[in-house]
């Protein structure tokens, strides 16, 4: 692991691992089969990129989306790592370049989509390339129970067996059922070494609100966060276009994205989002796993997601840099009907549909939570957290009431109608609404007809919605969505248990105040200047801004204000390659002075003790250039020679002579030894 720690610092610019990373990196470096479940933003990619550099041979990375692969390859190349991708988005020249690098044995990481494994020549290509490790990103895509099943992921297990190499699988979203299927499909049922590093993203504020003029709610939420990068997820393509136009009318920089757009138009949006500060993308879930931007400050759902897994992954695109981020999810009866119909109209078998309805119930339970949302979310994934203090319910506790009697009335109506009807008909019965359907079936004669006068129609919708969220009732896929009672409801029906419900308000969602700024008031202008420099470099290099430096690195620069390259080398995220490429430019912004040209040999020593030794040697050389008397013929050492002396620290004149030769040793040798001994 010494090699891994060295590369962590010199290549990636980090002084230490994030929680959970070191154990995973150690296992992957050792060649063990690994399944790692880590929260989005927890540094999953480093857990296969770093072992790829430590191990001999090529690491092939199976990843689901072109945008994700291209971003990671660009970022690695910025760090000086030999990486390439074979994707359908490559130009002919790009593909030829990758093949040539493979033939030369130059690449350390090769990214490809699982669909490429269907090509007969891919296996032979990977055999010849000397693959020593397979890494699988977004491994939940292998599962029928995961929210993003990709059939081509099923070929990865065969690839592992054929190449006879270890496999490391990574995902941020996998419940116990999904983890079991990953093990079965990728590891032939033999459990890999599993790391469950928690699902918590404590920096993300969670909030839900019942829809009430949803366009206004989204516009208000965005207005309170003006200038911050965000994503708005919508359920339909038409809504993405309408809402993005509304945001532009409200003076936001916004664009839309959906699967019906031309491929080039989608790429243009992806590139804008990665390069522009403060852009809002209004999108369907087609805009998703390819997003690797660390400084997204908020994610809003204009419509309810389809499951907790989908919700967790989508909000996880916010705050990947660890700084504060916010979310808002709107929901209403129409959302639930849409999600139910999507399940029921699918081609999955009945047991799969029933499981999907249960998953949607779990999401409704999160939306209608009575206590801390983070507790409820993490319990779904098998964790037992304390209240978070960073959700809307922890901010303002929900108002509750004893809903036992209302729930019993609803359950009675369900049972007395043979568990054969949906919510609309049941509400007609409870509210005493005489429709043709009610009359024809004689349901106006039931004891439960009209017993629910305490709520109007909207109130009963809220009660039934909360009952589904508590998994007391479920739609039956085989009976066209008719509500049926679960075992969990029987104690309430028998009056053996009480239950509280949340008062479902139709008031406009209360606005949360804008989050705290990323830096103090005195540092804000400098941070803006650093961002402007970053954007200029990003546009010139046609790379995303965060590839130059992520927000958290610029914040640290603004707060610590390094004055030298050695100081700059101590900033988190400034590795040796980036220090050499960008250090002087950003230093010039901070100090307000033109960047002083530093010899490359000296730049390579920045941040190390050898750097200060080099500077002292340079001073001594200046004093002795014409000898002790100041009248001798001038002699100097090259910057490379001084760097070698500073780095290797020879102990005697003989060792110095090996580096500098006899004439320079005669002039500088003893003085250089004095410097080295003093250091």
PAZAVO-999223 format. One record per residue (C-alpha): residue in three letters; x, y, z. Coordinates in steps of 0.001 Angstrom, whole numbers, padded with zeros to 6 digits, always signed. Example, Ala and Ser with C-alpha at 12.3 -4.5 7.8 and 13.67 -1.06 7.14 Angstrom:
// residues 2
ala+012300-004500+007800/ser+013670-001060+007140/
//
This chain:
// residues 679
unk+000000+000000+000000/unk+003027+002318+000216/unk+002968+002567-003579/unk-000776+003331-003536/unk-000327+006114-000966/unk+002514+007604-002985/unk+000410+007652-006165/unk-002583+008991-004240/unk-000486+012052-003452/unk+001634+012486-006557/unk-000979+011651-009212/unk-004307+012584-007621/unk-003105+015252-005198/unk-004730+013851-002033/unk-002966+013569+001316/unk-005169+010749+002588/unk-007921+008336+001603/unk-011570+009110+002168/unk-013344+006890+004700/unk-013611+003335+003377/unk-011359+003805+000341/unk-008107+002398+001721/unk-009464-001064+002582/unk-011090-001389-000846/unk-007962-000231-002696/unk-005886-002725-000690/unk-008202-005623-001594/unk-008294-004708-005289/unk-004508-004222-005422/unk-004113-007681-003878/unk-006140-009220-006716/unk-009182-010273-004706/unk-012712-010264-006149/unk-014511-007264-004660/unk-018020-005818-004478/unk-018040-002285-003064/unk-021200-000327-002287/unk-020236+003280-001614/unk-022325+006461-001529/unk-022289+008649-004626/unk-019449+011118-004233/unk-017602+008730-001907/unk-014755+008232-004379/unk-015623+004926-006079/unk-013615+005616-009235/unk-010391+006097-007277/unk-010870+002583-005847/unk-010215+001036-009265/unk-008113+003767-010889/unk-005443+003689-008170/unk-005071-000142-008175/unk-004835+000008-011978/unk-001708+002134-011594/unk-000265-000096-008867/unk-000801-003388-010728/unk+001012-004657-013799/unk-000976-004953-017003/unk-004144-003303-018265/unk-007322-002636-016274/unk-010497-002742-018358/unk-013365-000673-016951/unk-016919-001616-017929/unk-019046+001514-017648/unk-022614+002219-018789/unk-022571+005612-020495/unk-020315+007276-023033/unk-020355+010640-021245/unk-019192+009019-018021/unk-016320+007227-019757/unk-015156+010259-021710/unk-015190+012414-018576/unk-013121+009943-016582/unk-010626+009454-019414/unk-010211+013231-019775/unk-009688+013613-016034/unk-007119+010789-015928/unk-005169+012225-018839/unk-005103+015568-017051/unk-003406+013745-014177/unk-000855+012254-016580/unk-002399+008743-016590/unk-002474+006726-019838/unk-006189+006008-020313/unk-008439+005470-023314/unk-012003+004536-024212/unk-013587+002477-026953/unk-017097+003849-027402/unk-019579+004390-030202/unk-018962+008114-029713/unk-015289+007863-030732/unk-014052+009416-033937/unk-012137+007123-036267/unk-008884+008800-035235/unk-009668+008356-031528/unk-010328+004651-031996/unk-007134+004206-034029/unk-005168+005984-031318/unk-006550+003623-028644/unk-005749+000516-030712/unk-002221+001783-031327/unk-001709+002447-027615/unk-002960-001070-026827/unk-000522-002570-029344/unk+002337-000618-027767/unk+001266-001646-024262/unk+001013+001997-023207/unk-002488+002058-021683/unk-003145+001455-017983/unk-006951+001856-018139/unk-009305+001032-021004/unk-012967+002027-020710/unk-015705+000333-022709/unk-019460-000124-022590/unk-020892-003585-021786/unk-022524-003660-025235/unk-019045-003940-026787/unk-018667-007370-025182/unk-021210-008650-027720/unk-018569-008225-030437/unk-016684-011436-031087/unk-013357-009669-031484/unk-013483-007920-028106/unk-012429-010959-026075/unk-009433-011608-028334/unk-008497-007918-028179/unk-008501-007978-024374/unk-006544-011242-024291/unk-003792-009717-026452/unk-003788-006494-024432/unk-002764-008291-021228/unk-005760-007450-019027/unk-004969-008073-015366/unk-008103-006604-013730/unk-011748-005973-014635/unk-013558-003094-012941/unk-017347-002779-013258/unk-018872+000627-012612/unk-022607+001005-011827/unk-022749-002728-011125/unk-026433-002574-010113/unk-027173-002514-013861/unk-026580-006276-013843/unk-029666-006869-011710/unk-033244-007476-012785/unk-034184-005866-009472/unk-031936-002856-009897/unk-033551+000231-011389/unk-031458+000271-014575/unk-031120-003286-015896/unk-028652-003674-018805/unk-028680-007193-020333/unk-025167-006816-021776/unk-023823-006636-018221/unk-024556-010373-018066/unk-021566-011026-020354/unk-019125-009639-017798/unk-019128-012836-015733/unk-018161-014795-018832/unk-015390-012279-019564/unk-013987-012742-016043/unk-013941-016518-016459/unk-012369-016331-019933/unk-009569-013962-018938/unk-009049-015585-015536/unk-008503-012247-013784/unk-009975-010678-010631/unk-013051-008459-010855/unk-013997-005436-008766/unk-017618-004252-008955/unk-018803-000858-007711/unk-022194+000757-007193/unk-023853+003362-005023/unk-027300+001814-004982/unk-027913-001846-004238/unk-030282-003288-001668/unk-029754-006835-000351/unk-031692-008430-003229/unk-029662-006573-005833/unk-026378-007454-004110/unk-027286-011140-004195/unk-027973-010990-007912/unk-024708-009139-008604/unk-022824-011915-006794/unk-024675-014565-008778/unk-024172-012999-012206/unk-020658-011580-011910/unk-019008-013973-009477/unk-020756-017291-010270/unk-022549-017183-006928/unk-019297-017206-004935/unk-019564-014238-002617/unk-016832-011668-003333/unk-015166-009674-000575/unk-017949-007159+000057/unk-017505-003626+001352/unk-020706-001877+002395/unk-019528+001643+003118/unk-022908+003101+003912/unk-025403+004991+001833/unk-025438+008226+003783/unk-024725+011530+002045/unk-024928+013808+005086/unk-024117+016950+003088/unk-027363+016643+001072/unk-030477+018260+002531/unk-033593+016148+001824/unk-037018+017706+001288/unk-040370+016654-000184/unk-043487+018713-000872/unk-046978+017959-002103/unk-047543+019504-005512/unk-049298+022860-005424/unk-048595+024873-008587/unk-045507+022745-009249/unk-044033+025085-011860/unk-044094+027933-009333/unk-042591+025665-006671/unk-039661+024753-008943/unk-039153+028368-010034/unk-039155+029547-006407/unk-036673+026827-005435/unk-034347+027757-008311/unk-034682+031497-007629/unk-033474+030998-004049/unk-030360+029325-005496/unk-029749+031616-008440/unk-026384+031129-010119/unk-025857+027629-008730/unk-025610+024546-010969/unk-028682+022331-010652/unk-030704+019544-012251/unk-034501+019377-012493/unk-035846+015921-013273/unk-039212+015662-015039/unk-041409+012706-015904/unk-042046+013684-019544/unk-040085+015123-022436/unk-042635+017879-023019/unk-042335+019046-019417/unk-038530+019373-019684/unk-038917+021767-022606/unk-041691+023825-020997/unk-039982+024101-017614/unk-036569+025004-019068/unk-038259+027787-021045/unk-039948+029015-017850/unk-036569+029089-016088/unk-035004+031068-018935/unk-037906+033514-018813/unk-037127+033914-015110/unk-033529+034901-016073/unk-031818+031583-015328/unk-029279+029935-017592/unk-031191+026736-018397/unk-031581+024108-021119/unk-033489+020848-021543/unk-032382+017268-022199/unk-034313+014122-023118/unk-033963+010927-025125/unk-035942+012285-028060/unk-033291+014857-028928/unk-030679+014355-031633/unk-027465+012806-030351/unk-025405+015926-031117/unk-027909+018158-029305/unk-027666+015940-026223/unk-023854+016046-026361/unk-023981+019837-026613/unk-026077+020006-023430/unk-023743+017608-021611/unk-020718+019679-022586/unk-022397+022956-021590/unk-023348+021549-018212/unk-019826+020334-017535/unk-018152+023600-018562/unk-020560+026340-017482/unk-020919+027467-013908/unk-024511+027863-012759/unk-026279+026100-015649/unk-029582+024332-014903/unk-030466+021258-016946/unk-034133+020235-016992/unk-034115+016591-017963/unk-035723+013207-017991/unk-033781+010399-016337/unk-031995+009998-019694/unk-029661+012624-018187/unk-028130+010605-015425/unk-025289+008234-014864/unk-022994+010095-017245/unk-022995+013150-014978/unk-019721+013306-013071/unk-019763+017005-012171/unk-018712+017470-008535/unk-020189+020919-007811/unk-023895+020435-008592/unk-025481+022349-005728/unk-029093+021152-006012/unk-031376+018559-007571/unk-035131+018983-007834/unk-037722+016442-008941/unk-040718+018047-010611/unk-042292+014571-010587/unk-041957+011625-008243/unk-039112+009192-009161/unk-040001+005550-009695/unk-038253+004026-006661/unk-036038+004794-003689/unk-033062+003414-005630/unk-033740+005805-008527/unk-034347+008708-006131/unk-031137+008007-004228/unk-029008+007845-007357/unk-030556+010967-008884/unk-030168+013161-005791/unk-026668+011694-005424/unk-025564+013785-008382/unk-025636+016810-006082/unk-022784+017706-003778/unk-020271+015136-004981/unk-017542+017504-003768/unk-018754+017079-000179/unk-020017+020660+000127/unk-023607+021435+001142/unk-026256+020565-001450/unk-030041+020600-001466/unk-032896+018605-002932/unk-036623+019054-003395/unk-038981+016328-004583/unk-042562+017211-005562/unk-045244+014557-005633/unk-048973+014222-006031/unk-051731+011772-006973/unk-051011+012046-010709/unk-047400+010966-010151/unk-048455+007901-008279/unk-050997+006959-010910/unk-048347+007369-013610/unk-045800+005234-011761/unk-048386+002564-011010/unk-049462+002444-014654/unk-045854+002178-015813/unk-045432-000877-013596/unk-048727-002422-014585/unk-048267-001807-018311/unk-044820-003363-018327/unk-044011-006855-019549/unk-042501-008105-016296/unk-044013-011159-014556/unk-046497-010615-011734/unk-043995-011214-008928/unk-041692-008582-010409/unk-044578-006128-010711/unk-045586-006799-007109/unk-042017-006135-005979/unk-041932-002894-007992/unk-045169-001748-006364/unk-043615-002479-002973/unk-040573-000404-003941/unk-042804+002467-004990/unk-044627+002127-001663/unk-041279+002526+000077/unk-040684+005775-001829/unk-044155+007008-000861/unk-043288+006163+002718/unk-040252+008424+002390/unk-042390+011189+000887/unk-044990+010894+003652/unk-042491+010301+006471/unk-043523+011425+009952/unk-039985+011573+011312/unk-036449+012150+009945/unk-036328+011351+006218/unk-032679+010281+006294/unk-033477+007674+008948/unk-036236+006252+006763/unk-034084+006322+003627/unk-031113+004594+005252/unk-033275+002015+007021/unk-034476+000953+003586/unk-030853+000087+002793/unk-030419-001770+006069/unk-028791+000926+008202/unk-029874+002229+011610/unk-028915+005921+011741/unk-029688+008653+014253/unk-031864+011632+013203/unk-029889+013735+010731/unk-030820+017338+011428/unk-030499+017964+007671/unk-033937+017307+006215/unk-037149+019291+006103/unk-038758+017201+008850/unk-035805+017683+011187/unk-036048+021416+010345/unk-039797+021561+010965/unk-041369+018431+012536/unk-044430+017137+010720/unk-047849+017738+012228/unk-049506+014397+012905/unk-052877+013111+014035/unk-054279+009801+015207/unk-055288+008199+011940/unk-056329+004826+013339/unk-060059+005327+012788/unk-059609+006684+009257/unk-057334+003789+008312/unk-059825+001254+009688/unk-062631+002814+007633/unk-060527+002601+004480/unk-059530-001006+005196/unk-063168-001900+005814/unk-064176-000414+002445/unk-061392-002381+000732/unk-062410-005684+002334/unk-066183-005193+001909/unk-065658-004647-001843/unk-063593-007819-002186/unk-060236-006052-002636/unk-061307-005516-006245/unk-061309-001720-006655/unk-058895+001150-006852/unk-058676+004352-004863/unk-061212+006369-006868/unk-064088+003981-006300/unk-063182+003440-002650/unk-063178+007207-002046/unk-066629+007441-003670/unk-067853+004881-001137/unk-066200+006549+001864/unk-067457+010040+000942/unk-070974+008819+000075/unk-070734+009801-003590/unk-073420+007995-005580/unk-071987+007158-009001/unk-073347+004718-011572/unk-070541+002307-010659/unk-071381+002527-006951/unk-075094+002055-007592/unk-074717-000815-010083/unk-072648-002821-007584/unk-074884-002036-004657/unk-072008-000371-002807/unk-074304+002464-001700/unk-075875-000138+000618/unk-072591-001017+002364/unk-072151-000036+006051/unk-069042+001930+005011/unk-070942+004056+002467/unk-070618+007698+003543/unk-068774+006995+006823/unk-065811+009138+005781/unk-067371+012586+005942/unk-064427+013917+008019/unk-062342+014222+004829/unk-063047+015495+001362/unk-061805+013660-001702/unk-058329+015158-001483/unk-058108+014220+002179/unk-058920+010575+001486/unk-056371+010531-001342/unk-053806+011617+001217/unk-054903+008927+003696/unk-054694+006159+001084/unk-051373+007481-000150/unk-049938+007328+003361/unk-051371+003853+003826/unk-049458+002760+000724/unk-046365+004515+002018/unk-046692+002518+005244/unk-047183-000611+003102/unk-050591-001305+004662/unk-052123-001650+001193/unk-050723-002421-002239/unk-052070-002319-005787/unk-052588-005848-007108/unk-051020-006193-010589/unk-053237-009165-011402/unk-056395-007218-010549/unk-055622-004070-012528/unk-054360-002058-009593/unk-057125-002921-007151/unk-055982-002173-003596/unk-055453-005138-001325/unk-054566-005249+002329/unk-051174-006488+003560/unk-050487-008441+006733/unk-049087-005283+008320/unk-052604-003783+008317/unk-054381-006566+010234/unk-053436-005392+013769/unk-054827-001941+012935/unk-058045-003391+011525/unk-058455-005419+014726/unk-057796-002316+016821/unk-054700-003950+018297/unk-052415-001135+017140/unk-052746+002607+016694/unk-051230+004582+013848/unk-050401+008231+013293/unk-050753+009945+009933/unk-049299+013195+008624/unk-051656+016045+007869/unk-051391+016367+004144/unk-051189+020086+003501/unk-052168+021655+000223/unk-050468+024910+001139/unk-047601+026117-000980/unk-044285+024602+000044/unk-042445+026829+002448/unk-039349+028279+000925/unk-036102+027305+002491/unk-033486+030063+002789/unk-030627+029949+000337/unk-027724+027862+001620/unk-024648+029459+003117/unk-022069+030650+000650/unk-019143+028324+000035/unk-016611+030809+001482/unk-016689+033795+003795/unk-017584+037223+002449/unk-013956+038327+002369/unk-012889+035324+000257/unk-015812+035398-002181/unk-014215+037803-004729/unk-011056+035695-004903/unk-013112+032524-005373/unk-014927+034219-008267/unk-011600+035166-009845/unk-010297+031607-009481/unk-013490+030271-011093/unk-013070+032725-013981/unk-009517+031507-014557/unk-010720+027890-014386/unk-013496+028522-016874/unk-011115+030197-019327/unk-008702+027271-019137/unk-011562+024768-019459/unk-012958+026450-022558/unk-009525+026740-024120/unk-008835+023065-023455/unk-012405+021959-024256/unk-012674+020068-020985/unk-015159+020344-018100/unk-014234+023041-015572/unk-013921+020575-012685/unk-011254+018637-014619/unk-008986+021666-014151/unk-009780+021857-010410/unk-012986+020980-008511/unk-014808+023615-006461/unk-013466+022352-003142/unk-009872+022880-004369/unk-010636+026472-005419/unk-012340+027095-002067/unk-009222+025896-000254/unk-007069+028149-002444/unk-009311+031127-001648/unk-009223+030436+002080/unk-005531+029495+002472/unk-004149+031865-000202/unk-000906+030042-001041/unk+001987+032370-001893/unk+004433+029937-003500/unk+004317+026771-005583/unk+005391+024866-002479/unk+002339+026268-000671/unk+000165+025441-003675/unk+001363+021821-003621/unk-000202+021505-000163/unk-003711+022287-001464/unk-005953+019202-001626/unk-006520+018138-005221/unk-003325+019723-006596/unk-001241+016778-007770/unk+002194+017010-009355/unk+000869+017116-012924/unk-001690+019832-012205/unk+000821+021816-010172/unk+003166+021812-013144/unk+000418+022686-015609/unk-001736+025181-013703/unk-000008+026073-010427/unk+001724+029268-011543/unk-001398+030587-013294/unk-003637+030204-010260/unk-000857+031490-008018/unk-000814+034633-010154/unk-004542+035109-009559/unk-004073+034742-005792/unk-001020+036986-005418/unk-002117+039517-008004/unk+001261+039259-009702/unk+002287+037934-013076/unk+003222+034279-012883/unk+006952+033882-012359/unk+008438+031299-014684/unk+009832+028410-012664/unk+012173+025847-014139/unk+010443+022468-014658/unk+013114+020763-012539/unk+012196+023015-009605/unk+008440+022617-010173/unk+008777+018864-009770/unk+010178+019410-006265/unk+007369+021735-005167/unk+005771+020764-001904/unk+008663+018530-000832/unk+011596+019247+001479/unk+013860+018925-001554/unk+012292+022109-002912/unk+013630+024265-000077/unk+017020+022527-000337/unk+017080+023384-004062/unk+016406+027066-003257/unk+019256+027153-000716/unk+021630+025468-003183/unk+020677+028086-005767/unk+021545+030874-003312/unk+024918+029292-002479/unk+025663+028868-006180/unk+024930+032560-006791/unk+027429+033520-004070/unk+030151+031255-005504/unk+029555+031610-009247/unk+032863+033574-009529/unk+034521+031775-006639/unk+035121+032932-003074/unk+037067+035993-004252/unk+034479+036995-006853/unk+037141+037170-009583/unk+037327+033608-010876/unk+035879+032394-014177/unk+032084+031941-013720/unk+030792+028373-013286/unk+027171+027285-012694/unk+025191+024087-012363/unk+022118+023397-014470/unk+018711+023366-012821/unk+018531+019618-013429/unk+021855+019089-011652/unk+020752+021166-008644/unk+017500+019182-008528/unk+019423+015899-008497/unk+021597+017101-005619/unk+018541+018337-003680/unk+016602+015102-004225/unk+019396+012525-003746/unk+021275+014353-000955/unk+024787+012962-001500/unk+026731+012450+001728/unk+030307+013199+000592/unk+032326+014975-002083/unk+032777+011773-004060/unk+029014+011384-004460/unk+028664+015047-005436/unk+031418+014651-008024/unk+029469+011777-009594/unk+026558+014188-010110/unk+028389+017414-010980/unk+031852+016528-012247/unk+035215+017617-010814/unk+035235+021340-011771/unk+031817+022088-010244/unk+032588+019945-007216/unk+035776+021905-006630/unk+033807+025195-006774/unk+030587+024225-004949/unk+031072+020787-003355/unk+031846+021714+000253/unk+029295+024532+000350/unk+026610+022195-001060/unk+027491+019568+001570/unk+027068+022196+004278/unk+023571+022953+002947/unk+022665+019263+002788/unk+023944+018569+006288/unk+022033+021579+007589/unk+018853+020322+005944/
//
